[in-house]
Amino acid sequence: MIGNFLFIESFFMGLSSLIAFIYDEYDKLPLFVSGLFTLIFACLFSILGKEHNQKIGKREGYIIVSLVWIMFSIFGLLPFYISGKIANLTDAFFETMSSFTTTGATILKNIETFPHGLLFWRSLMQWLGGLGFVVLCLAIMPFIGGDFNMFSAETTGPIQNKMQPRIKETAKRLWGLYFVLTIAESLLLWIGGMDYFDAICHSLATLSTGGMSTKEMSIGSWESPFIHYTTILFMIIGGTNFTLLYHSLVKQRYNKLFSNEEFKFYILLIFIATLAIASILFFLVPEYAATEKTIRDSLFQVTAFITSTAFSTADYTTWPSISWLIIVLLMFMGACSGSTTGGIKIVRIMLLIKNSFHEFKRRLHPNAILPIRMNKEFVSEKVINSLFAFFTVYIAIIFVSTFILSLSGISVIDSLNISISTISNIGVGDFASMSSFAKWFLSFLMLIGRLELFTILLLFSPALWKK
């Protein structure tokens, strides 16, 4: 299974080496060699596992998904390491894991000095990790024999929905939509003033909500309002449940999107947070006297943080501290389930709120049957219990991570911020100066955040390994 997945990675490395050949830069050989090396191991793994049991249960699903993400990161770091652009193995792995998990945390400085092939590979990694490797391979390699156990181990949210009875058909439709939206954004960004290369790289990083730019100043390198608003639109799309998007954009069932409780709450949150931050900037920051600029920068950063994209058009670190309280809450919450974003996900927050209100009613009417509903459908007790388990483990990991990072010499406040941003796959912070231990630990934190905790943590459970 891992061999079949690595064929996909070697193909995209080859595509990146083609970009390097077009620009005739020194990264063409490192990318080509890395792709060839990955291809050799893909063939080796496929041959070694050819005659083995093909049955995939829950245990196999968790193991395969976890190992695929780790193996992709190990092979994915090769172009950086072989080229010498990231000479430290720890830094190369950190940058690769951050790209694949769409966290956007980077140790790189002077990014504009990087050759085009490596920049393209960095953007591709974000795009591949956005919807997930398993979903991609199920879409284009139907013979690998994956099933819902693998699909559910990688997709986000407490409830996974299939669009078709066959999981492979669902994967095809999701990736088809993902590809078309990426092309659409690339064209719009090119029309807005970006060159072909930057337009493609930024569209790859936007829909995946990875947020790694080809420019040091991110989207702020372009002063075009058209580019800013286009990026905002596609960040919002990236933060929306792709199953809902498919029904709305392809099947033209617009009522499914606009009647969805999570999507409506998502848009409402963006509106309220934008209004709040714009008001703070307008009254407290003198340079934000222009209304349109104030609203645009506020909307951009709100969208960037709630979708875990973390692009920027302004130096938000200098904004009043009260605006950072809103930003941290957005980072913590995340966007919609079934999207490419990080964070807890809005549907979980909504179910927690609904359950709290129902608890008041249960106290008053202990014998009454008070079901919790989401989108007019009954939410089972099993889902509610798993929701509380997820929330408890999520908070516990943040506090444990804060303690561990503080032992490595990082201040407690910075450790808390970094823990929240990393497990939420946002990647806000100065990571270049951190110790090797902190980088390896944060790489692990990024992975469990992307796979929503239990897929990775279950590997450490003795019960998983019992027959």
KOLDRENPA-241209 format. One record per residue (C-alpha): residue in one letter; x, y, z. Coordinates in steps of 0.02 Angstrom, whole numbers, plus 50000, padded with zeros to 5 digits. Example, Ala and Ser with C-alpha at 12.3 -4.5 7.8 and 13.67 -1.06 7.14 Angstrom:
BEGIN
A506154977550390
S506844994750357
! end
This chain:
BEGIN
M500005000050000
I501395012150047
G502295007849885
N500745012449784
F500615029049875
L502455032949845
F502185031149656
I501085046649670
E502425056349765
S503775051649640
F502665057649497
F502435074849576
M504285076149613
G504575072849429
L503325086549387
S504305098649500
S505935093749416
L505115098249249
I504805115849317
A506645116549368
F507155111249191
I506035124649115
Y506885138149220
D508565129349197
E509065130849380
Y510205120349489
D508765111449580
K508305101049427
L509535087049470
P509085085949657
L507225085049614
F507505072049478
V508625061249589
S507375062549733
G505945057249619
L506965042649552
F507465037249728
T505645037949784
L505115028049630
I506385014249668
F505715012349845
A503925012849780
C504314998049667
L505234988949806
F503814990949932
S502504985949804
I503444970049759
L503774965249941
G501944967149988
K501154960249831
E500704942949900
H500154948550073
N498404949650146
Q497414963450059
K496074965050192
I495954982450269
G495094983750437
K495074998250559
R496804993950626
E497564992750452
G496695008950403
Y497475018650547
I499195011050521
I499225014050333
V498635032150344
S499885036250483
L501355027950395
V500935035850227
W501015053350301
I502675049550387
M503435041150233
F502865055250119
S503755067650233
I505345057250241
F505475055850051
G504775073450026
L506225081550117
L507505074349994
P507445088649865
F507805101550002
Y509175091150081
I510045085149922
S510045102749846
G510835109650004
K509515123350021
I509055115650189
A510645107050242
N510005101950414
L508985085650414
T507895091550558
D507465107750470
A507115098650306
F505915086450392
F505065100650487
E504795110850328
T504135095550235
M502955089950373
S502335107850390
S501995108550203
F501095091750191
T500025095150345
T499645112650275
T500235120350438
G501265133850354
A502595134650489
T504275138150408
I506095139250455
L506565147450289
K507195165150270
N507405174850107
I506185163250020
E506315173149857
T508105166749834
F507455148849816
P507425141149641
H505745138849555
G505745119849560
L505915119049750
L504615132649773
F503415123149661
W503745106949758
R503405116149921
S501745122449852
L501295105349781
M501585097249951
Q500305108850027
W499055105049888
L499305086249904
G499085086850092
G497535097850081
L496255084550040
G497445070650088
F498535057450006
V497325043250038
V495885052349956
L497005056549807
C497625038749785
L495875031549801
A495365043649663
I496725039949535
M497295022449586
P495675012749615
F496574995949613
I497414999149781
G495884992349872
G495605005950001
D493965007650094
F493005018750215
N494175014150359
M495605023050270
F494495037250208
S493805041050381
A495535039950461
E496115054650355
T494595065850329
T494125079150457
G492615081350567
P491585070650686
I490435064250546
Q491065058550376
N489835059450232
K489985049950069
M489285057049908
Q489225040249821
P488965022249882
R490745018249825
I492115027349921
K493235028149766
E491895037749671
T491785050049816
A493675052449809
K493645055549621
R492305068849637
L493155077649781
W494835078549693
G494025083349527
L493195098249611
Y494805102449704
F495795102649540
V494515113349446
L494445126149587
T496345127049589
I496395130749402
A495025143949423
E495975153049559
S497605152249460
L496765160849312
L495985174249422
L497635178149510
W498515179149342
I497175191049278
G497435201349438
G499275203949402
M500275188949464
D501405179949342
Y500985161949293
F502155154049420
D501595164249571
A499765162449522
I499895143449517
C500925142049677
H499755153449775
S498195144449714
L498985127949771
A499315135549941
T497615144149957
L496375130049925
S497435118350031
T497445132050166
G499325129350182
G499775147650167
M501605145850115
S501975159649992
T503355161849862
K503625179349930
E504345185250095
M502895197250120
S501595184250072
I500055191149980
G500555208450044
S501855208649904
W500415213349789
E499415228949826
S498005223949710
P496305223349798
F495745211149662
I497105198749713
H496685201149897
Y494815198249873
T495115183449757
T496225175449889
I494905178850023
L493565170349917
F494605154649889
M495165153850071
I493315153850118
I493035139949990
G494505130150061
G493705131550233
T492025124550172
N491505106350176
F491975099550004
T490505087650000
L489355102650018
L490335111949884
Y490135097249765
H488255096849788
S488135115749768
L489345119249626
V489195103049526
K487465096549566
Q486795114449582
R485885110349744
Y486245127349820
N485005124749961
K486135111250037
L487515124050061
F486505139050119
S485385128750234
N486855120050316
E487015125750497
E488915124150504
F489185134250345
K487995148050403
F488875149150571
Y490565149350480
I490055164350373
L489275173050524
L490885170850623
I491915178550482
F490705193350472
I490685196750660
A492565194650684
T492925205950533
L491765219350600
A492555218350773
I494365219350713
A493965232850583
S493175243450721
I494695240950833
L495895245950693
F494835260750638
F494755268550811
L496425263450885
V497675262750740
P497965279650651
E498565272150485
Y496895263150465
A495865278750430
A495345272550257
T493765262150277
E493985250350127
K495795246250172
T495305243250353
I493895231450307
R494945222450175
D496425219250290
S495275214050432
L494275202250321
F495855195050246
Q496675191050413
V495075184550491
T494825172750344
A496665167850345
F496625162950529
I494935154350538
T495405143850386
S497175140750456
T497935147950295
A498915161750383
F499265171950226
S499495190350265
T499235207250183
A499725217450336
D500865216550488
Y499515210150605
T500805207550744
T500755226250777
W498855226750795
P498095230450968
S498165215651087
I496265214251097
S496235209550912
W497415195150951
L496145187951072
I494935186450926
I496295179250814
V496775165850942
L494955160750960
L494805159150771
M496405148650764
F495725137350900
M494015134950817
G494495132250636
A493255131550493
C492075117850429
S492255099150445
G492675090250282
S493735105150228
T495625107050209
T495775117350369
G496435113750544
G495735117850715
I494345109650815
K493055113050678
I491485123350694
V490295108450696
R491085102350858
I490915119550938
M489095120350885
L488715103050954
L489555107651119
I488475123351130
K486885113851086
N487265100351213
S487555113551348
F485855121551315
H485035104351314
E485825100651483
F484875115351559
K483265108251489
R483695090751554
R483925097951729
L482195105551720
H481375090651635
P482375075151686
N481155062751607
A480995071751440
I481815065051282
L482795079651209
P483755074451053
I485145085450984
R484955089250799
M486145096050669
N485405101050500
K483755093450557
E484575076450581
F484725067350748
V486485066950821
S486795050550910
E487445048951087
K488975040251015
V489445055750916
I489185067051068
N490285055851175
S491665055551043
L491515074451032
F491855076651219
A493305064351208
F494055074051062
F493875090751150
T494635084151312
V496125076251224
Y496365091851116
I496475103251268
A497565090951362
I498805089951217
I498915108851210
F499345110151395
V500575095551390
S501395102951234
T501515119951319
F502415111951466
I503605102051355
L504045117151246
S504325128051399
L505625115251458
S506565117851294
G506845136251336
I505315144451256
S504295156151366
V502635149451432
I501575161951333
D502515158351172
S502415139651207
L500525140851226
N500325151051066
I501455139250967
S500555123851035
I498845130650984
S499435136350813
T500375120250774
I499035107750825
S497775118850734
N498905117950579
I499155136750566
G501005138550603
V501155156250671
G502805159250759
D504695160350741
F505225142350712
A506955144850636
S507795148450803
M507025133650896
S508015118650956
S508055102350859
F507015094050995
A505655107350980
K505595105350791
W505405086350799
F504085087850935
L503115101150836
S503215090250680
F502335076650780
L501075089450842
M500715095150664
L500395077250609
I499185072950750
G498295089550720
R498085085950534
L497445068250565
E496335074350709
L497205066050856
F496515048450865
T497215041550702
I498985043950771
L498665041950957
L497775025250933
L499425018050871
F500045019651051
S498555010151120
P498904991751165
A497084987651124
L497384991750939
W498714978250926
K497724964351009
K496974951150893
! end
